[in-house]
Structure formats: structure tokens, C-alpha cells
Amino acid sequence: MHDLNLVNQKRYAVTAWFYDILDFPWEVQYRKWRPEIVRDVCGEVLESGVGTGRNLKFYPACVNLTAIDLSAAMLKKASRRCAKASCAVQLVREDASQMQSIPSQSYDWLISTFLCCVLPSALQDQAVSEIARVLKPGGKFRLLEIKYSDIPELRRRQDLFAPFVRKIYGAGFDRRTLAHLQNNPKLEVTRTRYLKDDVYLLIEGVRRRM
Ligand SMILES: C[S@@+](CC[C@H](N)C(=O)[O-])C[C@H]1O[C@@H](n2cnc3c(N)ncnc32)[C@H](O)[C@@H]1O
């Protein structure tokens, strides 16, 4: 495993214990978005960076879900939420930037929420290539990410928060996930929209048929 991921793996071994409590103020907002993010997905679905499993209960019954995460401690938390899912769920410990156990061209959908803002910048291209590899031609992806605002007041607040977010979650507002997706020739970004301010960015797209 890449050293940069090792740091996050160690971080989440600790963060997992208080993740849901710490995240609660934000989760009040996120839980309004989560059902929308997965409501129309069906078939073979891969959720990358499943965390404590906050999206699990919203997947429709027509989904066969493989949910991966780097952290065994986070997966343990997610396993408690599997009972609330209406679809079949397999939890797998796997690195999103190098999905060795995940076969190529086998998923209809790839979903992730707040994963790429945690992935180090140096691994973004690799992670995006993996999305392209595991999706079937015509398969779709939908990612919710957090980024720096262009509004000075919001940006100042983010700058204040940045050291905390980096230390606890390993996350940054400076990842350029959208650009990495747009640069991958196998992927087409079909829609982007902000769910709140110019910070919470929902990115949708498709694996080209080539
Ligand atoms: C900020 S949390 C988001 C969790 C969840 N998706 C949510 O919406 O609440 C980021 C998650 O990504 C996982 N993660 C970090 N790096 C990863 C990697 N390289 N591969 C897979 N998962 C990773 C962490 O262990 C953590 O569970």
C-alpha cells in the first residue's frame, strides 16, 4: 500500500471511534442529501470509502452493493448499519486508489461521498483511473466532494477549519477531483452542481463506451 494511504489508515483507526459523534453537526445537513444521491441507482454498485455506512440504508432493493474502505475500524462501524439496508451488501477492505480485489468493467454505478477530499492529491489520478477501470462501459459515477469556496468570507472560515479537517479526517479543500475526472479520457463528466454554497459539489458522469 502507498505510504500516503498508510497515514490515513492509521488516522481512521482512531477517528472511527468518534467519527459519527464528531461528524454529527454536518450529518444533519448530509442526511438530507444522501437519499437523493443513491435513489436512482440499480444493479451492481460499488461505493468507495463507505466510512461508517451512512448511505447504506438509502440504496434501493435492486442494488447489489460492494462497499469498500481502507479502514477496518470504519468497516466495523459500517457493518452495524448493514442490517438497515434493503439491498445486498458486501463490505470489503480495499484501497480506492488501487482496487486490487475489484474486477474490471463490472459495475453499473460507482458512488462515493467525501472520499476524494480525503485522498492525497498525489493519488487522485490513480483513484480516477480505478473508477474508469471498474465501471462497465456506459456505467455511471456520482461523487459528492467538498472544495474551497471562491467567496472570500467562506474561504476565510475554511482556512480556519483546514488544520482540524486535515488532522482528524486527512481531508483538504484543495483536491482537484473534478479536473482529474475531466482529464481521464475514459470518463465523461455529464453534470456538476453545488448542493450548498460553492463548496459541496456533486459530480456525475459516465464511463465512455470505447
Ligand atoms: C470523510 S470519510 C467519508 C465516509 C462516508 N463516505 C460518508 O459519506 O460519511 C472518508 C472515508 O474514506 C476512507 N478512505 C480514506 N482513504 C481511502 C482509500 N485510499 N481507499 C478507500 N477508503 C479510503 C476513510 O477510511 C473514511 O472511511
The ligand as an SDF file (V2000), in Angstrom:
LIG
                    3D

 27 29  0  0  0  0  0  0  0  0999 V2000
  -14.6120   11.5390    5.3560 C   0  0  0  0  0  0  0  0  0  0  0  0
  -14.9140    9.8100    5.4330 S   0  0  0  0  0  0  0  0  0  0  0  0
  -16.4210    9.6760    4.4820 C   0  0  0  0  0  0  0  0  0  0  0  0
  -17.1880    8.4450    4.8460 C   0  0  0  0  0  0  0  0  0  0  0  0
  -18.5180    8.2390    4.1060 C   0  0  0  0  0  0  0  0  0  0  0  0
  -18.3410    8.0940    2.6840 N   0  0  0  0  0  0  0  0  0  0  0  0
  -19.5120    9.3190    4.3940 C   0  0  0  0  0  0  0  0  0  0  0  0
  -20.0630    9.9140    3.4780 O   0  0  0  0  0  0  0  0  0  0  0  0
  -19.7860    9.5400    5.6010 O   0  0  0  0  0  0  0  0  0  0  0  0
  -13.6900    9.1750    4.3370 C   0  0  0  0  0  0  0  0  0  0  0  0
  -13.6210    7.6480    4.3210 C   0  0  0  0  0  0  0  0  0  0  0  0
  -12.7220    7.2770    3.2750 O   0  0  0  0  0  0  0  0  0  0  0  0
  -11.9020    6.2220    3.7380 C   0  0  0  0  0  0  0  0  0  0  0  0
  -10.6610    6.2260    2.9480 N   0  0  0  0  0  0  0  0  0  0  0  0
   -9.6110    7.0620    3.0270 C   0  0  0  0  0  0  0  0  0  0  0  0
   -8.6800    6.7460    2.1090 N   0  0  0  0  0  0  0  0  0  0  0  0
   -9.1600    5.6720    1.4390 C   0  0  0  0  0  0  0  0  0  0  0  0
   -8.6600    4.8730    0.3730 C   0  0  0  0  0  0  0  0  0  0  0  0
   -7.4720    5.1020   -0.1810 N   0  0  0  0  0  0  0  0  0  0  0  0
   -9.4340    3.8520   -0.0530 N   0  0  0  0  0  0  0  0  0  0  0  0
  -10.6440    3.5850    0.4970 C   0  0  0  0  0  0  0  0  0  0  0  0
  -11.1670    4.3060    1.5070 N   0  0  0  0  0  0  0  0  0  0  0  0
  -10.4340    5.3400    1.9780 C   0  0  0  0  0  0  0  0  0  0  0  0
  -11.6950    6.5080    5.2050 C   0  0  0  0  0  0  0  0  0  0  0  0
  -11.2900    5.3520    5.8960 O   0  0  0  0  0  0  0  0  0  0  0  0
  -13.0870    7.0020    5.5940 C   0  0  0  0  0  0  0  0  0  0  0  0
  -13.9060    5.9410    5.9860 O   0  0  0  0  0  0  0  0  0  0  0  0
  1  2  1  0
  2  3  1  0
  2 10  1  0
  3  4  1  0
  4  5  1  0
  5  6  1  0
  5  7  1  0
  7  8  2  0
  7  9  1  0
 10 11  1  0
 11 12  1  0
 11 26  1  0
 12 13  1  0
 13 14  1  0
 13 24  1  0
 14 15  1  0
 14 23  1  0
 15 16  2  0
 16 17  1  0
 17 18  1  0
 17 23  2  0
 18 19  1  0
 18 20  2  0
 20 21  1  0
 21 22  2  0
 22 23  1  0
 24 25  1  0
 24 26  1  0
 26 27  1  0
M  CHG  2   2   1   9  -1
M  END
$$$$
